[in-house]
Amino acid sequence: MESVYELHSVSKFYDNVRALDVISLSIGTGEITGVIGRSGAGKTTLLKILAGLELPTAGKLLFKGDEIDRKSVRQLRRVATILFQTPLFLRGDVYTNVAYGLRIRNHSRESIGKMVVEALSLVRLDGFEDRDARRLSGGEQQRVALARALVLDPRVLLLDEPTSNLDRANASVMTEIIEEEGEKRCVVIATHDYEQIKKLADRTIFLEAGRIVEVGATDSIFSGPLLANMENVYTGVSRLVDGISHVDIGNGVEIKAAFSRPGRVVVHVSPEDIILSKGWVETSARNEFKGRITAVEDLGPIARLKIDTGKSFTVQITKRSLIDMGLNVDSEVYLSFKASSVELV
């Protein structure tokens, strides 16, 4: 793997707030790097530094072996492009917006026309040149913003929550495009969508409070002990019913949550908060599902079970409960948890 970035003990402060805390890592080309962590972990700050929009308060950032400072940062900005969660648009049509960066770089009118058409084709928006950019759907706007980034043929594509506000269909299209671009350039994607990271990322950086707690191959990160408490993380679309969020996470499974947040969300249910039974139990829990055990992991005094309800849930119970209920792989069970146990990630 050819190294593109090297960060040596990089820290970033905003007044007295430490957003990144002594970060050291390398990022290579020809692969997709995922960045995960809770809100406030430092994901966006890291992307801004990689894009040259921010400089480290301390430590060194190297790009292709050259240190980036106030004099050289403008060159980094020419080869690294960042796509934010909510892109801004110029007034006018899609063509004007996608062509903007090319005009600044003094490309000819003929070459601009050809490159805009090619970029829109990459993001599955053929023929959208004359559409009003500000009147497009959220998913179409995000793809136009991606076309605006790709038309510059950047060496580095940085993506900050690129699908968090999109419906399932548009998110799927964006994921396909990102996967394709990962074969051509260095791609770094920061997101709460763990399923997307599992699908796309070759390597993953796990941040917590501005620090790297783990970095490595994506499969090993998600199978390791540090993410055990982050099982049952789901991306879905929330609709409000009587002030309660009903989150469709796919395959006919809808989770009810005690928060009021419409639109695309990422939620987490702790395995310890799920109650397991062999039959329906009268309960105040708003979430009740029927499923089948697909795996049992023996952890001494406790057991962790995988249960397929249309979506897979991990449930933690005592070994004694497992034995008393006579449960094993393929047993039919019922699980329930309160709406208040569902957390926004």
MARROKE-38378 format. One record per atom (N, C-alpha, C): residue in three letters; y, x, z. Coordinates in steps of 0.1 Angstrom, whole numbers, padded with zeros to 4 digits, always signed. Layout:
BEGIN
ALAYXZ...
END
This chain:
BEGIN
MET-0012+0008+0000MET+0000+0000+0000MET+0013+0009+0000GLU+0021+0006-0010GLU+0034+0014-0010GLU+0044+0008+0000SER+0050+0016+0008SER+0059+0011+0018SER+0072+0008+0012VAL+0078-0003+0015VAL+0091-0007+0011VAL+0101-0006+0022TYR+0098-0011+0034TYR+0107-0010+0045TYR+0100-0002+0056GLU+0108+0005+0064GLU+0104+0011+0076GLU+0114+0009+0086LEU+0110+0003+0098LEU+0120+0000+0109LEU+0115+0009+0120HIS+0125+0017+0125HIS+0122+0026+0136HIS+0131+0022+0148SER+0124+0016+0159SER+0131+0013+0171SER+0144+0005+0169VAL+0143-0005+0160VAL+0154-0014+0156VAL+0157-0024+0167SER+0169-0025+0172SER+0174-0035+0181SER+0186-0042+0175LYS+0188-0055+0178LYS+0200-0062+0174LYS+0205-0070+0185PHE+0218-0068+0188PHE+0225-0076+0198PHE+0236-0085+0192TYR+0237-0097+0198TYR+0248-0105+0195TYR+0256-0107+0208ASP+0267-0100+0210ASP+0273-0100+0223ASP+0263-0094+0233ASN+0260-0102+0243ASN+0250-0097+0253ASN+0236-0102+0251VAL+0234-0109+0240VAL+0221-0114+0237VAL+0213-0104+0228ARG+0201-0101+0232ARG+0193-0092+0225ARG+0183-0100+0216ALA+0186-0100+0203ALA+0178-0108+0193ALA+0166-0101+0189LEU+0167-0088+0187LEU+0155-0080+0184LEU+0155-0068+0194ASP+0143-0065+0199ASP+0142-0055+0210ASP+0132-0044+0206VAL+0138-0033+0201VAL+0130-0021+0197VAL+0118-0024+0188ILE+0122-0028+0176ILE+0111-0032+0166ILE+0108-0020+0157SER+0095-0016+0156SER+0091-0006+0148SER+0079-0011+0139LEU+0081-0010+0126LEU+0070-0015+0117LEU+0073-0011+0103SER+0063-0012+0094SER+0065-0010+0080SER+0060-0022+0072ILE+0067-0024+0061ILE+0063-0036+0052ILE+0062-0031+0038GLY+0051-0034+0032GLY+0047-0029+0018GLY+0050-0039+0007THR+0048-0034-0005THR+0050-0042-0017THR+0036-0047-0022GLY+0037-0057-0030GLY+0024-0063-0035GLY+0016-0071-0025GLU+0023-0075-0015GLU+0016-0084-0005GLU+0026-0093+0002ILE+0021-0103+0008ILE+0030-0113+0015ILE+0028-0110+0030THR+0040-0108+0037THR+0040-0106+0051THR+0045-0118+0058GLY+0038-0123+0067GLY+0042-0135+0075GLY+0049-0131+0088VAL+0059-0139+0092VAL+0065-0136+0105VAL+0064-0149+0113ILE+0058-0149+0125ILE+0056-0161+0133ILE+0062-0159+0147GLY+0063-0170+0154GLY+0068-0170+0167GLY+0076-0182+0170ARG+0078-0185+0183ARG+0085-0197+0186ARG+0100-0196+0182SER+0107-0208+0182SER+0122-0208+0180SER+0129-0198+0189GLY+0138-0190+0184GLY+0145-0180+0192GLY+0137-0167+0193ALA+0126-0165+0187ALA+0118-0153+0188ALA+0124-0141+0181GLY+0133-0144+0171GLY+0139-0133+0164GLY+0136-0133+0149LYS+0129-0143+0144LYS+0124-0143+0130LYS+0136-0142+0120THR+0146-0151+0122THR+0157-0151+0112THR+0165-0138+0113THR+0167-0133+0125THR+0174-0120+0126THR+0167-0109+0119LEU+0154-0109+0120LEU+0146-0098+0113LEU+0148-0100+0098LEU+0148-0112+0093LEU+0150-0114+0078LEU+0164-0110+0074LYS+0174-0113+0082LYS+0188-0109+0078LYS+0189-0094+0078ILE+0183-0087+0087ILE+0183-0072+0086ILE+0176-0067+0074LEU+0165-0073+0070LEU+0158-0068+0058LEU+0166-0071+0046ALA+0174-0082+0046ALA+0182-0086+0035ALA+0195-0078+0034GLY+0198-0071+0044GLY+0211-0063+0044GLY+0223-0072+0048LEU+0220-0084+0054LEU+0231-0092+0058LEU+0236-0089+0072GLU+0227-0082+0079GLU+0230-0076+0093GLU+0225-0062+0093LEU+0232-0054+0101LEU+0228-0040+0103LEU+0223-0039+0118PRO+0213-0031+0120PRO+0208-0029+0134PRO+0219-0024+0143THR+0219-0029+0156THR+0227-0024+0166THR+0223-0010+0170ALA+0210-0008+0170ALA+0204+0005+0173ALA+0191+0007+0165GLY+0187+0019+0163GLY+0175+0022+0156GLY+0178+0024+0141LYS+0168+0026+0133LYS+0170+0029+0119LYS+0162+0020+0110LEU+0168+0015+0099LEU+0162+0007+0088LEU+0162+0016+0076LEU+0150+0018+0070LEU+0148+0026+0058LEU+0143+0016+0047PHE+0148+0018+0035PHE+0144+0010+0023PHE+0140+0021+0013LYS+0127+0021+0009LYS+0122+0030-0001LYS+0125+0045+0004GLY+0124+0047+0017GLY+0126+0060+0023GLY+0141+0064+0025ASP+0150+0056+0021ASP+0164+0059+0023ASP+0170+0050+0035GLU+0177+0057+0044GLU+0183+0050+0055GLU+0194+0040+0050ILE+0194+0028+0056ILE+0204+0018+0052ILE+0215+0019+0063ASP+0228+0021+0058ASP+0239+0021+0067ASP+0250+0013+0060ARG+0262+0013+0066ARG+0273+0005+0060ARG+0276+0009+0046LYS+0274+0021+0042LYS+0277+0025+0028LYS+0266+0021+0018SER+0254+0021+0023SER+0243+0018+0013SER+0238+0004+0014VAL+0243-0004+0023VAL+0237-0018+0025VAL+0240-0026+0013ARG+0251-0024+0006ARG+0254-0032-0006ARG+0243-0030-0017GLN+0237-0019-0018GLN+0227-0016-0027GLN+0214-0024-0023LEU+0211-0024-0010LEU+0200-0032-0006LEU+0202-0047-0009ARG+0214-0052-0008ARG+0216-0066-0011ARG+0214-0070-0026ARG+0214-0060-0034ARG+0212-0062-0048ARG+0197-0064-0052VAL+0189-0058-0043VAL+0174-0059-0046VAL+0166-0067-0037ALA+0173-0072-0026ALA+0166-0081-0016ALA+0173-0094-0016THR+0166-0105-0018THR+0172-0119-0018THR+0166-0127-0007ILE+0174-0135+0000ILE+0169-0143+0011ILE+0172-0158+0008LEU+0162-0166+0010LEU+0163-0180+0008LEU+0162-0187+0022PHE+0173-0194+0026PHE+0174-0200+0039PHE+0168-0214+0039GLN+0166-0220+0051GLN+0160-0233+0052GLN+0168-0244+0046THR+0181-0242+0047THR+0191-0252+0041THR+0200-0245+0032PRO+0197-0244+0019PRO+0205-0237+0010PRO+0219-0244+0007LEU+0229-0236+0003LEU+0242-0241-0001LEU+0243-0241-0016PHE+0250-0250-0021PHE+0252-0251-0036PHE+0266-0252-0040LEU+0269-0246-0052LEU+0282-0247-0058LEU+0283-0261-0064ARG+0295-0266-0066ARG+0297-0279-0073ARG+0292-0277-0087GLY+0286-0287-0093GLY+0282-0286-0107GLY+0268-0288-0108ASP+0263-0284-0120ASP+0249-0287-0124ASP+0240-0275-0120VAL+0227-0278-0122VAL+0217-0268-0118VAL+0219-0255-0125TYR+0222-0255-0138TYR+0224-0243-0146TYR+0235-0234-0140THR+0246-0240-0136THR+0257-0233-0130THR+0253-0225-0118ASN+0245-0232-0109ASN+0241-0227-0097ASN+0231-0215-0099VAL+0221-0217-0108VAL+0211-0207-0110VAL+0217-0195-0117ALA+0227-0197-0126ALA+0233-0186-0134ALA+0243-0178-0126TYR+0247-0183-0114TYR+0259-0177-0107TYR+0257-0162-0105GLY+0245-0158-0099GLY+0243-0144-0096GLY+0243-0135-0109LEU+0238-0141-0120LEU+0237-0133-0132LEU+0251-0131-0138ARG+0260-0141-0137ARG+0273-0139-0142ARG+0281-0128-0134ILE+0279-0128-0121ILE+0285-0118-0112ILE+0280-0104-0117ARG+0268-0103-0121ARG+0262-0090-0126ARG+0265-0087-0141ASN+0273-0096-0147ASN+0278-0093-0160ASN+0267-0094-0171HIS+0258-0103-0169HIS+0248-0105-0180HIS+0255-0113-0191SER+0250-0111-0203SER+0255-0118-0215SER+0252-0133-0214ARG+0260-0141-0221ARG+0258-0156-0221ARG+0244-0159-0226GLU+0240-0152-0237GLU+0227-0154-0243GLU+0215-0151-0233SER+0216-0140-0226SER+0205-0136-0217SER+0205-0145-0205ILE+0217-0149-0201ILE+0217-0158-0189ILE+0210-0171-0192GLY+0213-0177-0204GLY+0206-0189-0208GLY+0191-0188-0208LYS+0186-0177-0213LYS+0172-0175-0214LYS+0166-0173-0200MET+0172-0166-0192MET+0167-0163-0178MET+0167-0175-0169VAL+0177-0184-0171VAL+0178-0196-0163VAL+0167-0205-0166VAL+0164-0207-0179VAL+0153-0215-0184VAL+0140-0210-0178GLU+0138-0197-0179GLU+0125-0191-0174GLU+0124-0193-0159ALA+0135-0191-0151ALA+0134-0193-0137ALA+0131-0207-0133LEU+0137-0217-0140LEU+0134-0231-0137LEU+0120-0234-0140SER+0115-0228-0150SER+0101-0230-0154SER+0092-0225-0142LEU+0095-0214-0137LEU+0087-0208-0126LEU+0086-0218-0114VAL+0097-0225-0111VAL+0097-0234-0100VAL+0094-0249-0104ARG+0088-0250-0116ARG+0083-0264-0120ARG+0095-0274-0122LEU+0107-0269-0126LEU+0118-0278-0128LEU+0123-0276-0143ASP+0114-0276-0152ASP+0118-0275-0166ASP+0127-0287-0170GLY+0138-0284-0177GLY+0147-0294-0181GLY+0157-0299-0171PHE+0159-0293-0160PHE+0168-0297-0149PHE+0182-0291-0151GLU+0184-0283-0161GLU+0197-0276-0163GLU+0209-0284-0161ASP+0209-0296-0166ASP+0221-0305-0166ASP+0222-0314-0154ARG+0212-0314-0145ARG+0213-0322-0133ARG+0223-0318-0123ASP+0229-0327-0116ASP+0239-0323-0105ASP+0231-0318-0093ALA+0233-0305-0090ALA+0225-0298-0080ALA+0226-0305-0066ARG+0238-0311-0063ARG+0239-0317-0050ARG+0233-0331-0049ARG+0229-0336-0060ARG+0223-0350-0060ARG+0208-0349-0061LEU+0202-0338-0061LEU+0187-0336-0062LEU+0181-0340-0048SER+0168-0342-0049SER+0161-0344-0036SER+0160-0331-0028GLY+0157-0332-0016GLY+0156-0320-0008GLY+0146-0310-0013GLY+0135-0315-0018GLY+0125-0306-0024GLY+0129-0299-0036GLU+0136-0307-0045GLU+0141-0302-0057GLU+0152-0291-0055GLN+0161-0294-0045GLN+0171-0285-0041GLN+0165-0271-0036GLN+0155-0272-0028GLN+0149-0260-0023GLN+0143-0252-0035ARG+0137-0259-0045ARG+0132-0251-0056ARG+0143-0246-0065VAL+0154-0253-0066VAL+0165-0247-0074VAL+0170-0234-0067ALA+0171-0235-0053ALA+0175-0223-0046ALA+0166-0212-0048LEU+0153-0215-0049LEU+0143-0204-0051LEU+0145-0199-0066ALA+0147-0207-0075ALA+0150-0203-0089ALA+0162-0194-0089ARG+0173-0197-0082ARG+0185-0189-0081ARG+0182-0175-0075ALA+0172-0174-0066ALA+0168-0161-0061ALA+0159-0154-0071LEU+0150-0161-0077LEU+0140-0154-0086LEU+0147-0150-0099VAL+0157-0156-0104VAL+0163-0153-0116VAL+0169-0139-0116LEU+0172-0134-0104LEU+0177-0120-0102LEU+0165-0110-0102ASP+0153-0114-0103ASP+0141-0106-0103ASP+0142-0095-0091PRO+0143-0100-0079PRO+0145-0091-0067PRO+0132-0083-0064ARG+0134-0072-0059ARG+0122-0064-0055ARG+0116-0070-0042VAL+0125-0077-0034VAL+0121-0083-0021VAL+0126-0097-0021LEU+0117-0106-0018LEU+0120-0120-0016LEU+0117-0124-0001LEU+0128-0128+0006LEU+0127-0131+0020LEU+0129-0146+0021LEU+0120-0153+0029LEU+0120-0168+0029LEU+0120-0172+0044ASP+0131-0180+0048ASP+0132-0184+0061ASP+0129-0199+0062GLU+0118-0203+0067GLU+0113-0217+0068GLU+0115-0224+0055PRO+0109-0219+0044PRO+0112-0225+0031PRO+0107-0239+0029THR+0098-0244+0037THR+0092-0257+0035THR+0094-0266+0047SER+0102-0263+0057SER+0102-0270+0069SER+0108-0284+0067ASN+0117-0286+0058ASN+0123-0299+0056ASN+0118-0307+0044LEU+0106-0302+0038LEU+0101-0308+0026LEU+0089-0318+0029ASP+0088-0327+0020ASP+0076-0336+0021ASP+0064-0328+0017ARG+0052-0334+0019ARG+0040-0327+0016ARG+0038-0322+0002ALA+0042-0330-0008ALA+0041-0327-0022ALA+0049-0315-0026ASN+0062-0315-0022ASN+0071-0304-0025ASN+0067-0291-0017ALA+0063-0293-0005ALA+0058-0281+0003ALA+0046-0275-0004SER+0037-0283-0010SER+0026-0277-0017SER+0030-0269-0029VAL+0040-0275-0037VAL+0045-0268-0049VAL+0051-0254-0045MET+0060-0255-0034MET+0066-0242-0029MET+0056-0232-0025THR+0046-0236-0018THR+0035-0227-0014THR+0028-0220-0026GLU+0026-0228-0036GLU+0019-0223-0048GLU+0028-0212-0055ILE+0041-0215-0055ILE+0051-0206-0062ILE+0052-0193-0054ILE+0052-0194-0040ILE+0053-0182-0032ILE+0041-0174-0033GLU+0029-0180-0034GLU+0017-0172-0036GLU+0017-0164-0049GLU+0022-0171-0060GLU+0023-0164-0073GLU+0033-0152-0072GLU+0044-0154-0065GLU+0054-0143-0064GLU+0050-0132-0056GLY+0040-0134-0046GLY+0035-0123-0038GLY+0028-0113-0046GLU+0023-0116-0058GLU+0016-0106-0066GLU+0026-0097-0074LYS+0039-0101-0074LYS+0049-0094-0082LYS+0058-0086-0074ARG+0060-0089-0062ARG+0071-0083-0054ARG+0068-0083-0039CYS+0076-0077-0031CYS+0074-0077-0016CYS+0079-0091-0012VAL+0071-0099-0005VAL+0075-0112+0000VAL+0073-0112+0015VAL+0084-0117+0022VAL+0083-0118+0037VAL+0087-0133+0040ILE+0078-0140+0047ILE+0081-0154+0049ILE+0080-0156+0064ALA+0091-0162+0070ALA+0091-0166+0084ALA+0090-0181+0085THR+0081-0185+0093THR+0079-0200+0094THR+0071-0204+0107HIS+0073-0216+0111HIS+0065-0222+0122HIS+0052-0228+0116ASP+0050-0228+0103ASP+0039-0235+0097ASP+0027-0225+0096TYR+0019-0225+0107TYR+0008-0216+0108TYR-0002-0217+0097GLU-0005-0230+0092GLU-0014-0232+0082GLU-0009-0225+0069GLN+0003-0226+0066GLN+0009-0219+0055GLN+0008-0204+0056ILE+0010-0198+0067ILE+0009-0184+0069ILE-0006-0180+0067LYS-0015-0188+0073LYS-0030-0184+0071LYS-0033-0184+0056LYS-0028-0193+0048LYS-0031-0194+0034LYS-0024-0183+0026LEU-0012-0179+0030LEU-0004-0170+0021LEU-0004-0156+0025ALA-0003-0153+0038ALA+0001-0140+0043ALA-0011-0130+0043ASP-0009-0118+0038ASP-0019-0107+0039ASP-0018-0101+0053ARG-0006-0099+0058ARG-0003-0094+0071ARG+0006-0103+0078THR+0005-0103+0092THR+0014-0112+0100THR+0020-0104+0111ILE+0033-0107+0114ILE+0040-0101+0125ILE+0042-0112+0135PHE+0038-0111+0147PHE+0040-0121+0158PHE+0051-0116+0167LEU+0062-0124+0167LEU+0073-0120+0176LEU+0074-0129+0188GLU+0079-0124+0199GLU+0081-0132+0211GLU+0093-0126+0218ALA+0104-0133+0220ALA+0116-0129+0227ALA+0121-0116+0220GLY+0121-0115+0207GLY+0126-0104+0200GLY+0118-0091+0199ARG+0106-0092+0205ARG+0096-0081+0205ARG+0084-0084+0196ILE+0078-0074+0190ILE+0065-0075+0184ILE+0054-0075+0194VAL+0047-0086+0195VAL+0035-0086+0204VAL+0022-0083+0197GLU+0022-0085+0184GLU+0010-0081+0176GLU+0014-0081+0161VAL+0008-0072+0154VAL+0010-0071+0139VAL-0003-0066+0133GLY-0007-0072+0122GLY-0020-0068+0116GLY-0024-0078+0105ALA-0037-0077+0101ALA-0042-0086+0091ALA-0041-0100+0097THR-0038-0109+0088THR-0035-0123+0093THR-0048-0129+0099ASP-0060-0127+0093ASP-0072-0133+0099ASP-0074-0128+0114SER-0071-0115+0116SER-0074-0109+0129SER-0063-0114+0139ILE-0051-0117+0134ILE-0040-0122+0143ILE-0044-0136+0148PHE-0049-0144+0139PHE-0051-0158+0143PHE-0065-0160+0150SER-0073-0150+0149SER-0086-0151+0156SER-0085-0144+0170GLY-0074-0137+0172GLY-0073-0129+0184GLY-0069-0137+0196PRO-0069-0131+0208PRO-0067-0138+0221PRO-0052-0142+0223LEU-0042-0135+0216LEU-0028-0138+0219LEU-0024-0152+0213LEU-0032-0157+0203LEU-0028-0170+0198LEU-0038-0181+0202ALA-0046-0178+0212ALA-0055-0188+0217ALA-0048-0200+0223ASN-0036-0198+0229ASN-0029-0209+0235ASN-0021-0216+0224MET-0021-0211+0212MET-0014-0218+0201MET-0023-0225+0191GLU-0035-0228+0196GLU-0044-0236+0188GLU-0038-0251+0188ASN-0043-0259+0178ASN-0038-0272+0177ASN-0024-0273+0173VAL-0020-0264+0163VAL-0006-0264+0157VAL-0007-0271+0144TYR+0001-0282+0142TYR+0000-0290+0130TYR+0014-0292+0124THR+0014-0292+0111THR+0026-0295+0103THR+0025-0309+0098GLY+0035-0317+0099GLY+0034-0331+0094GLY+0048-0337+0092VAL+0048-0349+0088VAL+0060-0357+0086VAL+0061-0368+0096SER+0073-0368+0103SER+0075-0377+0115SER+0083-0389+0110ARG+0079-0401+0115ARG+0088-0413+0113ARG+0089-0419+0127LEU+0101-0425+0130LEU+0104-0430+0143LEU+0100-0445+0144VAL+0093-0448+0154VAL+0089-0462+0157VAL+0092-0465+0172ASP+0102-0473+0174ASP+0107-0476+0188ASP+0110-0464+0195GLY+0116-0454+0189GLY+0121-0442+0195GLY+0110-0431+0197ILE+0098-0434+0193ILE+0087-0425+0194ILE+0084-0419+0180SER+0081-0406+0179SER+0078-0399+0167SER+0063-0402+0164HIS+0060-0407+0152HIS+0046-0408+0147HIS+0045-0398+0136VAL+0037-0387+0139VAL+0036-0376+0130VAL+0023-0376+0122ASP+0025-0378+0109ASP+0013-0378+0100ASP+0010-0364+0097ILE-0002-0359+0102ILE-0006-0345+0100ILE-0017-0344+0089GLY-0019-0355+0082GLY-0029-0355+0071GLY-0042-0360+0074ASN-0050-0363+0064ASN-0064-0368+0065ASN-0065-0381+0074GLY-0055-0389+0074GLY-0055-0401+0081GLY-0052-0400+0096VAL-0048-0388+0101VAL-0046-0385+0115VAL-0031-0386+0118GLU-0027-0394+0127GLU-0013-0396+0131GLU-0012-0393+0146ILE-0003-0384+0150ILE+0000-0380+0164ILE+0012-0387+0168LYS+0012-0393+0180LYS+0024-0399+0186LYS+0030-0390+0196ALA+0043-0387+0195ALA+0049-0377+0203ALA+0061-0383+0210ALA+0064-0378+0222ALA+0075-0384+0231ALA+0088-0376+0228PHE+0091-0375+0215PHE+0104-0370+0211PHE+0109-0378+0199SER+0121-0377+0196SER+0127-0385+0185SER+0132-0375+0174ARG+0123-0371+0165ARG+0127-0362+0154ARG+0121-0366+0141PRO+0129-0373+0132PRO+0123-0377+0120PRO+0122-0365+0110GLY+0114-0366+0100GLY+0113-0356+0089GLY+0101-0347+0092ARG+0101-0335+0085ARG+0090-0326+0086ARG+0091-0318+0099VAL+0080-0318+0107VAL+0080-0311+0120VAL+0067-0303+0122VAL+0067-0294+0131VAL+0055-0286+0135VAL+0053-0289+0150VAL+0041-0294+0153VAL+0038-0298+0167VAL+0026-0290+0172HIS+0025-0289+0186HIS+0014-0282+0192HIS+0009-0291+0204VAL-0004-0291+0205VAL-0011-0298+0216VAL-0020-0288+0223SER-0017-0285+0236SER-0025-0276+0243SER-0040-0281+0245PRO-0050-0272+0243PRO-0064-0276+0245PRO-0066-0281+0259GLU-0059-0277+0269GLU-0061-0281+0282GLU-0056-0295+0285ASP-0047-0300+0276ASP-0041-0313+0278ASP-0049-0325+0272ILE-0060-0321+0265ILE-0068-0331+0258ILE-0080-0335+0267ILE-0081-0348+0269ILE-0092-0354+0277ILE-0104-0358+0268LEU-0116-0354+0272LEU-0128-0356+0263LEU-0137-0366+0271SER-0143-0375+0263SER-0153-0384+0269SER-0163-0388+0258LYS-0174-0394+0263LYS-0185-0398+0254LYS-0183-0412+0248GLY-0173-0419+0254GLY-0170-0433+0249GLY-0155-0436+0251TRP-0151-0447+0246TRP-0137-0451+0248TRP-0134-0453+0263VAL-0123-0447+0267VAL-0118-0448+0281VAL-0105-0455+0282GLU-0103-0465+0291GLU-0091-0471+0292GLU-0081-0462+0298THR-0070-0459+0290THR-0060-0448+0294THR-0047-0452+0289SER-0037-0446+0295SER-0023-0448+0291SER-0019-0439+0279ALA-0028-0429+0276ALA-0025-0420+0265ALA-0023-0427+0252ARG-0013-0423+0245ARG-0010-0429+0232ARG-0018-0424+0221ASN-0024-0412+0223ASN-0032-0406+0212ASN-0047-0407+0216GLU-0055-0414+0208GLU-0069-0415+0210GLU-0076-0414+0196PHE-0086-0405+0196PHE-0093-0402+0183PHE-0108-0401+0186LYS-0116-0405+0176LYS-0130-0404+0176LYS-0134-0392+0167GLY-0143-0383+0171GLY-0147-0372+0163GLY-0161-0367+0166ARG-0164-0355+0160ARG-0177-0349+0162ARG-0175-0335+0165ILE-0183-0329+0174ILE-0182-0315+0178ILE-0188-0307+0167THR-0180-0297+0162THR-0184-0288+0152THR-0188-0274+0157ALA-0183-0270+0169ALA-0185-0257+0174ALA-0183-0257+0189VAL-0191-0249+0197VAL-0190-0248+0211VAL-0189-0233+0214GLU-0178-0229+0221GLU-0177-0215+0225GLU-0178-0214+0240ASP-0188-0205+0245ASP-0191-0204+0259ASP-0181-0193+0265LEU-0172-0196+0274LEU-0163-0187+0280LEU-0165-0186+0295GLY-0178-0185+0299GLY-0181-0184+0313GLY-0180-0198+0320PRO-0170-0200+0329PRO-0169-0212+0336PRO-0163-0223+0328ILE-0157-0220+0316ILE-0151-0230+0307ILE-0158-0229+0294ALA-0156-0240+0286ALA-0161-0240+0272ALA-0149-0246+0263ARG-0149-0240+0251ARG-0139-0244+0241ARG-0146-0251+0230LEU-0143-0263+0226LEU-0150-0271+0216LEU-0141-0273+0204LYS-0146-0272+0192LYS-0139-0277+0180LYS-0144-0291+0177ILE-0135-0300+0175ILE-0138-0314+0172ILE-0131-0318+0160ASP-0139-0324+0150ASP-0134-0328+0137ASP-0131-0343+0138THR-0118-0347+0137THR-0114-0361+0138THR-0108-0365+0124GLY-0110-0357+0114GLY-0103-0357+0102GLY-0094-0345+0101LYS-0089-0341+0113LYS-0082-0328+0116LYS-0090-0322+0127SER-0091-0308+0127SER-0098-0301+0138SER-0089-0300+0150PHE-0095-0304+0162PHE-0088-0301+0175PHE-0097-0292+0183THR-0090-0283+0190THR-0097-0275+0200THR-0095-0281+0214VAL-0105-0283+0221VAL-0105-0289+0234VAL-0111-0279+0245GLN-0105-0278+0256GLN-0111-0269+0267GLN-0115-0278+0278ILE-0128-0276+0282ILE-0133-0283+0294ILE-0141-0273+0302THR-0145-0278+0314THR-0153-0269+0323THR-0168-0269+0318LYS-0175-0258+0321LYS-0189-0257+0317LYS-0197-0268+0323ARG-0193-0272+0336ARG-0200-0283+0343ARG-0199-0296+0335SER-0186-0299+0330SER-0184-0311+0323SER-0192-0312+0310LEU-0193-0300+0304LEU-0201-0299+0291LEU-0216-0303+0294ILE-0221-0297+0305ILE-0235-0299+0308ILE-0237-0314+0313ASP-0228-0319+0322ASP-0230-0332+0327ASP-0229-0343+0316MET-0221-0341+0305MET-0220-0350+0295MET-0231-0348+0284GLY-0238-0337+0285GLY-0249-0334+0276GLY-0244-0332+0262LEU-0232-0325+0261LEU-0226-0323+0248LEU-0231-0310+0241ASN-0232-0311+0227ASN-0235-0299+0219ASN-0230-0302+0205VAL-0232-0292+0197VAL-0228-0293+0183VAL-0233-0306+0177ASP-0225-0313+0170ASP-0228-0326+0163ASP-0228-0338+0172SER-0224-0336+0185SER-0223-0348+0194SER-0211-0356+0190GLU-0211-0369+0191GLU-0200-0378+0189GLU-0192-0379+0201VAL-0179-0377+0201VAL-0171-0378+0213VAL-0157-0385+0210TYR-0150-0387+0220TYR-0137-0393+0220TYR-0127-0384+0227LEU-0115-0382+0221LEU-0105-0374+0228LEU-0092-0382+0229SER-0085-0378+0239SER-0072-0385+0241SER-0062-0375+0247PHE-0049-0378+0245PHE-0038-0370+0251PHE-0025-0378+0250LYS-0017-0375+0260LYS-0004-0382+0261LYS+0006-0378+0251ALA+0015-0387+0247ALA+0026-0384+0238ALA+0035-0373+0244SER+0036-0372+0257SER+0044-0362+0263SER+0037-0348+0263SER+0025-0347+0259SER+0018-0334+0258SER+0020-0328+0244VAL+0026-0335+0235VAL+0029-0330+0222VAL+0042-0323+0222GLU+0042-0310+0218GLU+0054-0302+0218GLU+0059-0299+0204LEU+0072-0298+0203LEU+0078-0293+0190LEU+0077-0278+0191VAL+0072-0272+0180VAL+0072-0257+0179VAL+0084-0252+0172
END
